[in-house]
């Protein structure tokens, strides 16, 4: 049974990342873009858990939690504060304001999910990702061979930690390279697929990816390349070096199952082209 988690967040990128991760672990994300909408949705939908940003338009996080705890219909719903600001008092001030706990936005995916699941009933915890109608173990078994070896090129370590965690849960062995030195080291290894998660609005992406791909073009020749951009309208000029073309082009937001199916299809196509 999946948990319904209401995310009250005005930053769309943060909303997308949280929704992406919750979906991967079998939960149902619900989204509100400001404080007043969050209160209204909580009263209407009665979610199992609420994750609320502090700095929100129309009504801030403190106003949201005060309204929800004052309403008998929503008072029992756990509300977690999500903030990029450091919490120096262990969360005492947030709890005094009415929050049941807090989630620092810097948490790694493998830490974030267990942290928020402690506020859910036992029956709603530990949902495993689903793909192709078959349940995958939340943590791949050490005795099982990985489905494939993936190299993830991403200049944003926080974001690639999320993608890598999700792919690992689908049985892939994932190696992450976030800078030129790490890419140089990975060029000496063998991979079945290279995944590039690119944000064309960020100079660190547009500088790192073409350089890494051009520098190791010979080492990675024949390895299928999947490029994920932040939008289907993103320009690709200068993002890939001459002579390098993606076998598959995707764009965020991607459902975890959609990403897994796309990668599986790409790997199957590459395998079919190998000499018999």
C-alpha positions in Angstrom: 0.0 0.0 0.0 1.5 3.3 -1.1 1.7 6.4 1.1 0.3 9.7 -0.3 2.8 12.4 0.5 1.9 16.1 0.0 4.9 18.3 -1.0 4.4 22.0 -0.4 7.2 23.6 -2.3 7.5 26.7 -4.6 10.7 25.6 -6.3 9.7 23.4 -9.3 13.1 21.7 -9.5 13.0 20.7 -5.8 9.4 19.6 -6.3 10.3 17.4 -9.4 13.3 15.8 -7.6 11.2 14.9 -4.5 8.3 13.6 -6.6 10.8 11.6 -8.7 12.3 9.9 -5.7 9.0 9.3 -3.8 7.6 7.6 -7.0 10.7 5.4 -7.4 10.1 4.1 -3.9 6.4 3.4 -4.5 4.8 6.4 -2.8 2.3 8.8 -4.4 3.5 12.4 -4.5 1.0 15.3 -4.4 2.2 18.8 -5.1 1.2 22.3 -3.9 3.1 25.4 -5.1 2.3 27.8 -2.2 1.2 27.7 1.4 -2.5 28.5 0.9 -2.7 25.8 -1.7 -0.9 23.4 0.6 -3.4 23.9 3.4 -6.4 23.5 1.0 -5.0 20.3 -0.5 -4.2 18.9 2.9 -7.8 19.5 4.1 -9.3 18.1 0.9 -7.0 15.0 0.3 -5.9 14.1 3.9 -2.5 12.8 2.9 -0.5 10.4 5.0 2.5 12.8 5.3 3.2 16.4 4.5 6.7 17.8 3.5 6.6 21.6 3.7 9.2 24.2 2.7 9.7 27.1 5.1 9.9 30.0 2.7 6.7 29.9 0.6 4.6 32.5 -1.2 1.2 33.6 0.2 1.6 31.7 3.4 5.0 30.5 4.8 5.7 27.1 6.3 5.0 28.3 9.8 1.6 29.5 8.8 0.9 26.2 7.0 1.7 24.0 10.0 -0.2 26.4 12.4 -3.3 26.1 10.2 -3.1 22.4 9.9 -2.5 21.6 13.6 -5.4 23.9 14.5 -7.8 22.0 12.3 -9.0 18.7 13.9 -9.3 17.1 10.4 -5.6 17.6 9.7 -4.0 17.9 13.2 -2.8 14.2 13.3 -1.1 14.3 9.9 2.7 14.5 10.3 4.2 17.6 8.9 8.0 17.7 8.2 9.8 21.0 7.6 12.1 21.0 4.5 14.8 23.6 4.5 18.1 24.3 2.9 19.2 26.3 5.9 21.2 24.5 8.6 19.3 23.6 11.8 21.6 24.3 14.8 19.3 23.3 17.6 18.4 19.8 16.5 15.0 21.0 15.2 13.7 22.2 18.6 12.5 25.5 17.2 10.7 23.7 14.4 9.0 21.3 16.7 8.0 24.1 18.9 6.3 25.8 15.9 4.3 22.6 15.3 6.4 20.6 12.9 6.7 16.9 13.7 10.3 16.8 12.3 12.6 18.2 9.7 14.3 17.0 6.5 17.4 18.9 5.4 17.4 19.3 1.6 21.0 18.2 1.6 20.1 14.6 2.6 21.2 11.9 0.2 18.4 9.8 -1.4 19.2 6.6 0.6 19.0 8.7 3.8 16.0 10.8 2.9 13.5 8.0 2.3 14.2 6.1 5.5 14.1 9.5 7.4 10.6 10.4 6.2 9.3 6.9 6.4 9.8 6.9 10.1 6.8 9.3 10.3 4.6 6.8 8.3 2.6 3.9 9.6 4.5 0.6 9.4 2.2 -0.7 6.6 3.2 2.2 4.4 7.0 2.0 4.8 9.6 0.3 2.6 7.8 0.3 -0.8 10.0 -1.2 -3.4 10.2 0.2 -7.0 8.3 -1.5 -9.7 9.4 -2.1 -13.3 7.9 -4.3 -16.0 5.3 -5.7 -13.6 8.0 -7.2 -11.4 9.0 -6.1 -8.0 12.7 -5.2 -7.5 14.5 -5.4 -4.2 14.9 -2.0 -2.6 18.6 -2.9 -2.1 20.2 -5.1 -4.9 21.5 -8.3 -3.5 25.2 -8.6 -3.4 25.0 -12.1 -4.9 23.1 -11.0 -8.0 25.0 -9.9 -11.1 24.1 -6.3 -12.0 21.7 -5.8 -14.9 24.3 -3.6 -16.7 27.3 -1.3 -15.9 26.3 2.4 -16.4 28.6 5.4 -16.3 26.7 8.6 -15.2 28.3 11.8 -16.3 26.8 14.7 -14.4 28.4 17.9 -13.2 25.9 18.3 -10.3 26.9 15.8 -7.6 23.7 16.3 -5.6 21.4 15.6 -8.5 23.4 12.7 -9.8 23.3 11.1 -6.4 19.5 10.9 -6.8 19.7 9.4 -10.3 22.4 7.0 -9.3 20.4 5.8 -6.3 17.3 5.2 -8.4 19.2 3.3 -11.1 20.9 1.2 -8.5 17.5 0.2 -7.1 16.6 -1.1 -10.6 19.6 -3.4 -10.5 22.2 -1.4 -12.4 25.8 -1.0 -11.3 26.3 2.8 -11.5 29.6 4.7 -11.5 29.4 8.5 -11.3 31.8 11.0 -12.8 31.2 14.6 -11.9 34.4 16.2 -13.0 37.3 15.8 -15.5 39.5 13.8 -13.1 36.8 11.3 -12.3 36.0 11.0 -16.0 39.7 10.2 -16.7 39.6 7.5 -14.2 36.4 6.0 -15.6 37.8 5.9 -19.1 40.0 3.0 -18.0 36.9 0.9 -17.1 34.4 -1.0 -19.2 30.7 0.2 -19.3 27.6 -1.0 -21.1 26.0 2.4 -21.4 26.9 6.1 -20.8 24.2 8.3 -19.3 24.6 12.1 -19.4 22.3 14.2 -17.3 22.6 17.7 -18.6 21.2 21.1 -17.7 22.0 23.4 -20.6 21.3 26.5 -18.4 24.3 25.6 -16.2 27.8 26.4 -17.5 29.4 23.6 -15.4 27.3 21.1 -17.5 28.0 22.7 -20.9 31.7 22.8 -20.1 32.2 19.4 -18.5 30.2 17.1 -20.8 31.6 17.9 -24.3 35.1 18.0 -22.9 34.8 14.6 -21.2 33.1 13.0 -24.2 35.7 14.4 -26.7 38.7 13.5 -24.5 37.6 9.8 -24.2 35.8 9.4 -27.5 38.1 6.5 -28.5 37.7 4.7 -25.2 34.0 4.9 -25.2 33.5 4.2 -28.9 30.6 1.8 -29.5 29.1 2.4 -26.0 25.6 3.6 -26.4 25.1 7.2 -25.1 21.8 8.4 -23.5 21.4 12.1 -23.1 18.9 13.6 -20.6 18.2 17.3 -20.8 16.2 19.5 -18.5 13.6 20.2 -21.2 12.7 18.9 -24.6 13.3 22.4 -26.0 16.9 22.6 -24.7 19.4 23.5 -27.5 22.0 20.8 -28.0 24.6 23.0 -29.8 27.9 22.6 -28.1 26.7 20.0 -25.6 28.2 17.1 -27.5 31.5 17.1 -29.4 31.6 16.6 -33.2 31.0 13.0 -34.2 29.2 12.0 -31.0 25.5 11.5 -31.2 23.1 10.1 -28.5 21.5 6.7 -29.1 18.6 8.0 -27.1 17.5 11.5 -26.2 15.3 12.0 -23.1 14.1 15.0 -21.1 13.0 15.7 -17.5 10.7 15.2 -15.8 11.0 11.4 -16.2 9.1 8.8 -14.3 11.5 6.2 -12.8 9.8 3.4 -14.6 10.0 5.3 -17.8 13.7 5.8 -17.4 14.3 2.2 -16.6 12.3 1.0 -19.6 14.2 3.4 -21.9 17.6 2.3 -20.7 16.6 -1.4 -21.0 15.5 -0.8 -24.6 18.7 1.0 -25.5 20.8 -1.8 -24.0 18.8 -4.4 -25.8 19.3 -2.6 -29.1 23.0 -2.3 -28.5 23.2 -6.0 -27.7 21.3 -6.9 -30.9 24.0 -5.1 -33.0 26.9 -7.2 -31.6 28.4 -9.8 -33.9 26.8 -13.2 -33.5 
